[in-house]
Amino acid sequence: MRHETKNRNVDNVTRTNAYLDFYKRFPEIHWAFLGHMVSRNGGWNMTDLKGDLLSRILSSEEQEQFFIFLERGNWLIFQDIYPQLLLYEESVKRNTNLFHLLPLFHVSFFMGAIWNYFFRSRDEYLLTIALIVNEQSYLEKRVIQNPYYQSTVLEKLEFKLQELLDLNQIIFPFFVRKEIQLIGQTIHQFASLHDRILLGKRLYELLFDPENYFSIYKWAIQQPHTGSRKDFWPHLFNDINESVPGHFYQRRIKSCRIKPNAPKIYSPILKFAWNHVDQKEVEKGDWYADWKVIHYLKKDMFKGNGAIDHEYCKTLERIEFAILAKETLLPKKSKY
């Protein structure tokens, strides 16, 4: 299991694919599909840093820092959750509860209790919410409260600018006839554990709503994950850079379309944007210290259809304005 986890934990693409492969085998583990779709968003966020838009706002050093932050979180979640999934697979194959082995993989005591309960009850909702709580809590001290990421990312003006621009959007593409539309959610307080857990619950409700699920799943199994936003909106993005190097940026997006004769927004595939990262050893320790987290396990009534097409397009337009504002200041700065 450790060997298989290491082999699939190479980069965002291998992780994202591993989640979907597992879900195809065990569709009762809803988190695997939720993890797949959220991990796709993680890949898009990574390649955005090297794409046409954010690369004009952030310095090379800032791009690197943001990527390391995103990659560490993506890597950590996988190395914690994937052994749990594999242990479930082995338990099913042997028709034997093997979750007493979870401590060997440094899995939280909290999840040991949940997996044992799930193996008897088959409560798919409770398991999914528990995994959301577990993974976000697992990240809290290792990434969100880590002094390095606090100083290089979370406290920097650029991260606050991201929040002002609503860049922390999780989107789920889906087919409507032959067109691709988006639903999703925006998180405004990424540093808040509570808000991230509630976001996960809303995303789960949205993803597995019968009105959405089959169209999203159909898109996911038909569209391989590359990390480029061309995967879902090829009319707006391209994984080939069509822009002329060295020129000031000119607005290209209007009403979610590229203006006539303007180049598409460059969104590279992951393997051309970033090299593999050798991760340091995981920080030891069990996040579980307060039984009151069980309150997250109750079912909430999420209201809303998750429509996000318009909001996402407005985000892209706001980034364009930010680029123009920054480039307008560059000649002035050069005089001093």
DOPAFI-113661 format. One record per residue (C-alpha): x, y, z; residue in three letters. Coordinates in pm, 1 decimal, padded with zeros to 6 digits. Last residue first. Layout:
// residues N
+----------+----------+----------+-----+
!        u !        v !        w ! res !
+----------+----------+----------+-----+
!        X !        Y !        Z ! ala !
...
+----------+----------+----------+-----+
// end
This chain:
// residues 336
+----------+----------+----------+-----+
!        u !        v !        w ! res !
+----------+----------+----------+-----+
!  01244.3 !  05667.3 ! -01064.1 ! tyr !
!  01135.8 !  05671.3 ! -01426.4 ! lys !
!  01083.2 !  05296.5 ! -01440.0 ! ser !
!  00806.6 !  05323.3 ! -01183.8 ! lys !
!  00598.4 !  05538.6 ! -01412.8 ! lys !
!  00645.4 !  05298.0 ! -01704.5 ! pro !
!  00529.7 !  05007.1 ! -01482.3 ! leu !
!  00220.3 !  05173.1 ! -01337.7 ! leu !
! -00000.4 !  05109.3 ! -01641.3 ! thr !
!  00117.1 !  04746.5 ! -01637.2 ! glu !
! -00022.7 !  04700.0 ! -01287.5 ! lys !
! -00360.8 !  04854.4 ! -01367.6 ! ala !
! -00387.7 !  04657.9 ! -01691.1 ! leu !
! -00311.6 !  04333.8 ! -01509.6 ! ile !
! -00567.1 !  04411.6 ! -01236.9 ! ala !
! -00829.1 !  04489.0 ! -01503.6 ! phe !
! -00759.4 !  04151.8 ! -01667.3 ! glu !
! -00790.2 !  03981.5 ! -01328.8 ! ile !
! -01129.8 !  04145.5 ! -01283.1 ! arg !
! -01237.3 !  04012.6 ! -01625.6 ! glu !
! -01137.8 !  03659.0 ! -01528.1 ! leu !
! -01335.4 !  03691.4 ! -01205.4 ! thr !
! -01636.4 !  03818.1 ! -01398.6 ! lys !
! -01620.7 !  03501.3 ! -01608.4 ! cys !
! -01615.0 !  03290.4 ! -01292.0 ! tyr !
! -01917.3 !  03474.7 ! -01149.4 ! glu !
! -02115.4 !  03431.1 ! -01471.3 ! his !
! -02045.8 !  03058.6 ! -01494.9 ! asp !
! -02100.8 !  02998.4 ! -01120.7 ! ile !
! -02443.7 !  02843.4 ! -01083.2 ! ala !
! -02429.4 !  02645.2 ! -00757.9 ! gly !
! -02801.6 !  02567.0 ! -00761.4 ! asn !
! -02864.1 !  02703.7 ! -00414.5 ! gly !
! -02977.1 !  02577.4 ! -00078.8 ! lys !
! -02769.7 !  02343.1 !  00130.5 ! phe !
! -02967.7 !  02178.1 !  00408.3 ! met !
! -02708.5 !  02053.3 !  00651.1 ! asp !
! -02661.0 !  01691.9 !  00754.5 ! lys !
! -02488.2 !  01631.9 !  01084.9 ! lys !
! -02126.3 !  01525.4 !  01066.0 ! leu !
! -01989.9 !  01871.8 !  01142.1 ! tyr !
! -02117.1 !  01832.2 !  01498.6 ! his !
! -01872.5 !  01542.1 !  01534.5 ! ile !
! -01597.3 !  01803.4 !  01557.2 ! val !
! -01706.0 !  01840.8 !  01921.4 ! lys !
! -01489.3 !  01543.6 !  02017.5 ! trp !
! -01185.5 !  01771.0 !  02041.4 ! asp !
! -00827.2 !  01650.6 !  02005.6 ! ala !
! -00802.8 !  01493.4 !  01659.8 ! tyr !
! -00510.5 !  01645.0 !  01468.8 ! trp !
! -00294.1 !  01338.1 !  01525.1 ! asp !
!  00080.5 !  01400.1 !  01507.9 ! gly !
!  00376.8 !  01352.5 !  01276.2 ! lys !
!  00494.7 !  01608.9 !  01020.8 ! glu !
!  00522.1 !  01436.0 !  00683.5 ! val !
!  00868.4 !  01383.3 !  00540.5 ! glu !
!  00991.9 !  01632.0 !  00281.7 ! lys !
!  00846.3 !  01634.5 ! -00066.7 ! gln !
!  01053.1 !  01601.6 ! -00382.4 ! asp !
!  00867.6 !  01821.9 ! -00631.1 ! val !
!  00799.0 !  01727.4 ! -00992.5 ! his !
!  00856.2 !  02004.1 ! -01244.6 ! asn !
!  00594.3 !  02267.3 ! -01323.9 ! trp !
!  00425.1 !  02423.7 ! -01626.4 ! ala !
!  00495.8 !  02172.1 ! -01902.8 ! phe !
!  00377.5 !  01873.6 ! -01698.6 ! lys !
!  00073.8 !  02068.8 ! -01576.7 ! leu !
! -00081.0 !  02159.0 ! -01910.5 ! ile !
! -00054.6 !  02526.8 ! -01993.3 ! pro !
! -00342.0 !  02777.9 ! -01980.2 ! ser !
! -00282.5 !  03060.0 ! -02230.6 ! tyr !
! -00593.3 !  03275.6 ! -02271.7 ! ile !
! -00702.8 !  03274.1 ! -02634.6 ! lys !
! -00550.4 !  03521.0 ! -02876.9 ! pro !
! -00764.8 !  03814.5 ! -02999.2 ! ala !
! -00895.1 !  03817.2 ! -03358.1 ! asn !
! -01257.2 !  03864.9 ! -03242.5 ! pro !
! -01290.4 !  03903.4 ! -02863.4 ! lys !
! -01263.3 !  03581.4 ! -02664.5 ! ile !
! -01591.3 !  03484.3 ! -02504.4 ! arg !
! -01720.1 !  03481.9 ! -02148.4 ! cys !
! -01923.5 !  03798.6 ! -02203.0 ! ser !
! -01610.1 !  03984.3 ! -02313.6 ! lys !
! -01259.2 !  03855.6 ! -02265.7 ! ile !
! -00956.7 !  03980.4 ! -02460.5 ! arg !
! -00830.7 !  04286.1 ! -02277.0 ! arg !
! -00487.7 !  04394.7 ! -02394.4 ! gln !
! -00167.6 !  04301.3 ! -02215.4 ! tyr !
!  00149.3 !  04487.4 ! -02294.6 ! phe !
!  00370.3 !  04312.4 ! -02547.7 ! his !
!  00691.8 !  04127.6 ! -02465.8 ! gly !
!  00596.7 !  03793.9 ! -02620.3 ! pro !
!  00308.7 !  03784.1 ! -02873.7 ! val !
!  00027.5 !  03571.0 ! -02731.9 ! ser !
! -00083.7 !  03237.5 ! -02881.6 ! glu !
!  00060.7 !  03023.9 ! -02602.3 ! asn !
! -00049.1 !  02664.7 ! -02661.6 ! ile !
! -00260.8 !  02503.6 ! -02386.8 ! asp !
! -00554.0 !  02712.1 ! -02507.6 ! asn !
! -00833.1 !  02877.3 ! -02312.3 ! phe !
! -01159.8 !  03054.8 ! -02399.3 ! leu !
! -01331.7 !  02831.3 ! -02656.0 ! his !
! -01145.4 !  02533.5 ! -02509.6 ! pro !
! -01347.8 !  02568.1 ! -02187.4 ! trp !
! -01335.8 !  02245.4 ! -01983.4 ! phe !
! -01002.0 !  02080.3 ! -02053.2 ! asp !
! -00866.2 !  02409.3 ! -02190.1 ! lys !
! -00832.4 !  02495.1 ! -01823.9 ! arg !
! -00503.6 !  02307.4 ! -01843.2 ! ser !
! -00411.9 !  02066.6 ! -01563.7 ! gly !
! -00417.5 !  01766.8 ! -01797.6 ! thr !
! -00716.8 !  01573.8 ! -01661.0 ! his !
! -00867.4 !  01342.9 ! -01920.7 ! pro !
! -01216.7 !  01443.6 ! -02037.9 ! gln !
! -01465.1 !  01160.6 ! -02101.9 ! gln !
! -01474.4 !  01016.4 ! -01748.7 ! ile !
! -01507.3 !  01359.8 ! -01590.1 ! ala !
! -01768.9 !  01489.0 ! -01834.4 ! trp !
! -01995.1 !  01190.1 ! -01776.8 ! lys !
! -01947.1 !  01227.0 ! -01401.6 ! tyr !
! -02051.6 !  01591.1 ! -01417.6 ! ile !
! -02362.4 !  01513.2 ! -01623.1 ! ser !
! -02455.4 !  01218.9 ! -01398.1 ! phe !
! -02414.0 !  01415.2 ! -01074.6 ! tyr !
! -02589.3 !  01741.8 ! -01145.7 ! asn !
! -02966.9 !  01691.2 ! -01116.7 ! glu !
! -02915.5 !  01394.8 ! -00884.2 ! pro !
! -02730.3 !  01625.0 ! -00638.2 ! asp !
! -02406.4 !  01440.6 ! -00574.8 ! phe !
! -02175.4 !  01723.6 ! -00679.0 ! leu !
! -02376.1 !  02002.1 ! -00515.9 ! leu !
! -02417.9 !  01826.2 ! -00182.4 ! glu !
! -02048.8 !  01738.5 ! -00180.9 ! tyr !
! -01951.3 !  02093.8 ! -00273.5 ! leu !
! -02162.7 !  02230.3 !  00011.2 ! arg !
! -02000.3 !  01993.0 !  00259.8 ! lys !
! -01652.2 !  02079.5 !  00136.5 ! gly !
! -01729.5 !  02450.6 !  00167.1 ! leu !
! -01845.5 !  02394.5 !  00525.6 ! leu !
! -01514.7 !  02224.3 !  00599.8 ! ile !
! -01316.6 !  02506.0 !  00435.5 ! arg !
! -01512.6 !  02769.3 !  00629.4 ! asp !
! -01442.1 !  02601.1 !  00964.8 ! his !
! -01072.9 !  02560.4 !  00884.9 ! leu !
! -01044.2 !  02932.0 !  00806.4 ! ser !
! -00736.3 !  03022.8 !  00599.0 ! ala !
! -00938.6 !  02999.8 !  00277.4 ! phe !
! -01175.1 !  03273.0 !  00391.6 ! gln !
! -01358.5 !  03379.6 !  00074.0 ! his !
! -01451.5 !  03036.8 ! -00059.4 ! ile !
! -01636.0 !  03031.0 ! -00391.2 ! thr !
! -01867.4 !  02748.9 ! -00497.4 ! gln !
! -01940.7 !  02544.4 ! -00805.3 ! gly !
! -02138.9 !  02496.5 ! -01122.2 ! ile !
! -02003.9 !  02524.8 ! -01471.3 ! leu !
! -02135.0 !  02474.1 ! -01823.4 ! gln !
! -01999.8 !  02268.6 ! -02110.5 ! ile !
! -02193.5 !  02262.4 ! -02436.4 ! glu !
! -02294.5 !  01950.9 ! -02629.4 ! lys !
! -02631.4 !  01895.2 ! -02455.6 ! arg !
! -02561.7 !  02053.9 ! -02120.3 ! val !
! -02244.6 !  01874.1 ! -02017.6 ! phe !
! -02073.3 !  01938.0 ! -01686.4 ! phe !
! -01783.9 !  02134.5 ! -01543.5 ! pro !
! -01744.6 !  02146.0 ! -01163.3 ! phe !
! -01583.3 !  02462.4 ! -01030.2 ! ile !
! -01404.4 !  02542.2 ! -00705.4 ! ile !
! -01337.5 !  02913.5 ! -00677.6 ! gln !
! -01064.2 !  03072.1 ! -00469.8 ! asn !
! -00990.4 !  03340.8 ! -00727.8 ! leu !
! -01254.2 !  03572.8 ! -00587.2 ! asp !
! -01060.7 !  03885.4 ! -00690.8 ! leu !
! -01052.9 !  04011.4 ! -00334.3 ! leu !
! -00940.0 !  03666.5 ! -00218.9 ! glu !
! -00661.7 !  03666.8 ! -00475.1 ! gln !
! -00561.5 !  04014.7 ! -00361.3 ! leu !
! -00533.3 !  03879.8 ! -00008.0 ! lys !
! -00297.5 !  03617.8 ! -00147.1 ! phe !
! -00099.1 !  03887.3 ! -00329.9 ! glu !
! -00075.0 !  04101.7 ! -00018.6 ! leu !
!  00113.9 !  03829.4 !  00158.6 ! lys !
! -00008.3 !  03683.4 !  00486.8 ! glu !
! -00116.4 !  03345.1 !  00350.3 ! leu !
!  00166.7 !  03299.0 !  00103.0 ! val !
!  00528.1 !  03344.2 !  00209.9 ! thr !
!  00483.4 !  03427.3 !  00578.2 ! ser !
!  00200.8 !  03191.0 !  00667.6 ! gln !
!  00340.7 !  02925.5 !  00434.6 ! tyr !
!  00667.7 !  02921.1 !  00628.4 ! tyr !
!  00500.6 !  02954.2 !  00970.3 ! pro !
!  00282.0 !  02643.7 !  00909.1 ! asn !
! -00070.1 !  02727.6 !  01025.1 ! gln !
! -00231.9 !  02655.6 !  00685.5 ! ile !
!  00012.2 !  02383.1 !  00585.6 ! val !
!  00088.2 !  02115.3 !  00846.9 ! arg !
! -00121.0 !  02268.7 !  01121.9 ! lys !
! -00447.8 !  02286.7 !  00924.8 ! glu !
! -00385.3 !  02026.2 !  00655.7 ! leu !
! -00497.3 !  01727.3 !  00866.4 ! tyr !
! -00801.4 !  01925.6 !  00979.1 ! ser !
! -00899.6 !  01975.9 !  00613.9 ! gln !
! -00843.9 !  01607.2 !  00537.8 ! glu !
! -01027.6 !  01479.7 !  00843.6 ! asn !
! -01331.5 !  01707.0 !  00818.4 ! val !
! -01380.1 !  01618.6 !  00451.3 ! ile !
! -01324.0 !  01249.8 !  00533.6 ! leu !
! -01589.5 !  01270.2 !  00805.4 ! ala !
! -01829.6 !  01434.2 !  00560.6 ! ile !
! -01780.8 !  01151.0 !  00312.1 ! thr !
! -01811.8 !  00875.6 !  00573.4 ! leu !
! -02131.8 !  01025.7 !  00714.1 ! leu !
! -02292.3 !  01052.0 !  00370.1 ! tyr !
! -02204.7 !  00697.2 !  00265.9 ! glu !
! -02349.1 !  00530.6 !  00576.3 ! asp !
! -02258.3 !  00171.9 !  00492.6 ! arg !
! -02346.8 !  00071.9 !  00852.0 ! ser !
! -02099.2 ! -00202.7 !  00938.8 ! arg !
! -01789.9 ! -00102.2 !  00737.3 ! phe !
! -01892.3 !  00258.7 !  00790.4 ! phe !
! -01862.2 !  00229.0 !  01169.1 ! tyr !
! -01513.1 !  00082.9 !  01149.2 ! asn !
! -01417.2 !  00352.0 !  00897.0 ! trp !
! -01546.5 !  00627.4 !  01126.3 ! ile !
! -01367.7 !  00502.9 !  01439.7 ! ala !
! -01037.2 !  00472.3 !  01256.5 ! gly !
! -01100.6 !  00810.6 !  01096.8 ! met !
! -01103.5 !  00986.4 !  01434.0 ! phe !
! -00791.7 !  00801.6 !  01551.4 ! phe !
! -00614.8 !  00985.4 !  01270.5 ! ser !
! -00419.3 !  00788.1 !  01010.5 ! val !
! -00050.1 !  00737.6 !  01085.0 ! his !
! -00024.1 !  00466.3 !  00813.5 ! phe !
!  00045.7 !  00192.3 !  01069.9 ! leu !
! -00235.8 !  00345.8 !  01276.0 ! pro !
! -00481.5 !  00236.3 !  01001.3 ! leu !
! -00409.7 ! -00135.5 !  01051.1 ! leu !
! -00708.2 ! -00188.1 !  01287.0 ! his !
! -00903.3 ! -00094.2 !  00975.1 ! phe !
! -00873.8 ! -00444.8 !  00834.0 ! leu !
! -01240.2 ! -00546.1 !  00858.4 ! asn !
! -01271.0 ! -00869.7 !  00663.9 ! thr !
! -01456.9 ! -00955.2 !  00344.5 ! asn !
! -01113.3 ! -01028.6 !  00197.6 ! arg !
! -01169.5 ! -00821.4 ! -00117.5 ! lys !
! -01377.2 ! -00565.7 !  00071.2 ! val !
! -01110.4 ! -00522.6 !  00339.2 ! ser !
! -00844.7 ! -00488.8 !  00069.0 ! glu !
! -01037.8 ! -00210.1 ! -00099.4 ! glu !
! -01096.3 ! -00037.4 !  00235.7 ! tyr !
! -00723.2 ! -00055.2 !  00305.8 ! leu !
! -00657.2 !  00095.0 ! -00036.5 ! leu !
! -00890.6 !  00386.0 !  00037.0 ! leu !
! -00729.1 !  00451.8 !  00374.3 ! gln !
! -00383.2 !  00428.2 !  00213.3 ! pro !
! -00502.3 !  00694.8 ! -00035.9 ! tyr !
! -00629.3 !  00943.0 !  00224.5 ! ile !
! -00313.2 !  01048.4 !  00407.4 ! asp !
! -00062.7 !  01043.9 !  00120.4 ! gln !
! -00321.6 !  01210.8 ! -00100.5 ! phe !
! -00402.6 !  01493.4 !  00139.8 ! ile !
! -00035.4 !  01570.5 !  00191.9 ! leu !
!  00046.4 !  01585.3 ! -00178.5 ! trp !
! -00235.2 !  01829.6 ! -00263.4 ! asn !
! -00143.3 !  02048.2 !  00033.6 ! gly !
!  00225.6 !  02049.1 ! -00055.7 ! arg !
!  00148.1 !  02118.8 ! -00422.0 ! glu !
! -00068.8 !  02421.4 ! -00345.0 ! leu !
!  00188.7 !  02583.9 ! -00115.1 ! phe !
!  00479.0 !  02493.6 ! -00344.6 ! ile !
!  00286.4 !  02647.6 ! -00635.3 ! phe !
!  00215.3 !  02968.5 ! -00447.2 ! phe !
!  00581.1 !  03004.3 ! -00352.1 ! gln !
!  00697.9 !  02941.5 ! -00708.1 ! glu !
!  00455.5 !  03197.7 ! -00850.1 ! gln !
!  00573.2 !  03446.4 ! -00587.4 ! glu !
!  00935.8 !  03395.0 ! -00689.1 ! glu !
!  00853.1 !  03437.0 ! -01058.3 ! ser !
!  00670.7 !  03762.3 ! -00976.8 ! ser !
!  00291.5 !  03770.2 ! -00965.5 ! leu !
!  00055.5 !  03990.0 ! -01169.1 ! ile !
!  00157.1 !  03905.1 ! -01525.6 ! arg !
!  00199.7 !  03534.0 ! -01444.5 ! ser !
! -00153.3 !  03548.7 ! -01303.6 ! leu !
! -00307.7 !  03609.5 ! -01645.7 ! leu !
! -00143.3 !  03431.5 ! -01937.2 ! asp !
! -00065.2 !  03106.9 ! -01760.0 ! gly !
!  00222.5 !  03003.2 ! -01534.3 ! lys !
!  00039.9 !  03059.1 ! -01204.6 ! leu !
! -00283.2 !  02940.0 ! -01365.1 ! asp !
! -00108.9 !  02601.2 ! -01398.5 ! thr !
! -00125.1 !  02539.4 ! -01024.5 ! met !
! -00482.3 !  02664.7 ! -00986.2 ! asn !
! -00591.1 !  02434.0 ! -01267.2 ! trp !
! -00424.7 !  02142.1 ! -01090.9 ! gly !
! -00600.7 !  02221.2 ! -00763.8 ! gly !
! -00929.4 !  02243.8 ! -00951.0 ! asn !
! -00875.8 !  01892.3 ! -01080.9 ! arg !
! -00807.8 !  01792.7 ! -00720.1 ! ser !
! -01153.9 !  01919.9 ! -00625.8 ! val !
! -01309.2 !  01695.3 ! -00891.7 ! met !
! -01110.4 !  01387.3 ! -00794.2 ! his !
! -01159.9 !  01440.4 ! -00421.7 ! gly !
! -01536.0 !  01462.5 ! -00474.7 ! leu !
! -01516.5 !  01142.2 ! -00676.9 ! phe !
! -01316.2 !  00963.1 ! -00407.0 ! ala !
! -01529.7 !  01117.6 ! -00131.5 ! trp !
! -01832.4 !  00926.3 ! -00258.7 ! his !
! -01693.9 !  00590.5 ! -00152.6 ! ile !
! -01999.1 !  00386.1 ! -00262.5 ! glu !
! -01869.8 !  00414.8 ! -00619.5 ! pro !
! -01596.1 !  00159.6 ! -00545.8 ! phe !
! -01418.6 !  00050.8 ! -00863.9 ! arg !
! -01494.4 !  00365.1 ! -01064.3 ! lys !
! -01418.9 !  00567.4 ! -00753.2 ! tyr !
! -01071.9 !  00417.8 ! -00729.9 ! phe !
! -00984.3 !  00511.6 ! -01086.6 ! asp !
! -01122.8 !  00860.9 ! -01025.3 ! leu !
! -00906.1 !  00915.3 ! -00717.5 ! tyr !
! -00596.5 !  00777.5 ! -00891.7 ! ala !
! -00647.3 !  01013.8 ! -01186.7 ! asn !
! -00638.7 !  01317.7 ! -00959.4 ! thr !
! -00329.0 !  01190.7 ! -00783.5 ! arg !
! -00140.9 !  01120.0 ! -01107.3 ! thr !
! -00235.6 !  01462.3 ! -01247.3 ! val !
! -00147.0 !  01655.2 ! -00931.1 ! asn !
!  00201.9 !  01511.4 ! -00913.3 ! asp !
!  00391.2 !  01199.6 ! -00810.0 ! val !
!  00155.7 !  01056.9 ! -00547.2 ! asn !
!  00041.0 !  00754.9 ! -00752.2 ! arg !
!  00368.8 !  00563.4 ! -00716.6 ! asn !
!  00406.5 !  00663.2 ! -00350.4 ! lys !
!  00057.6 !  00537.9 ! -00265.9 ! thr !
!  00120.4 !  00209.5 ! -00448.9 ! glu !
!  00444.8 !  00152.3 ! -00256.2 ! his !
!  00285.5 !  00239.2 !  00076.8 ! arg !
!  00000.0 !  00000.0 !  00000.0 ! met !
+----------+----------+----------+-----+
// end
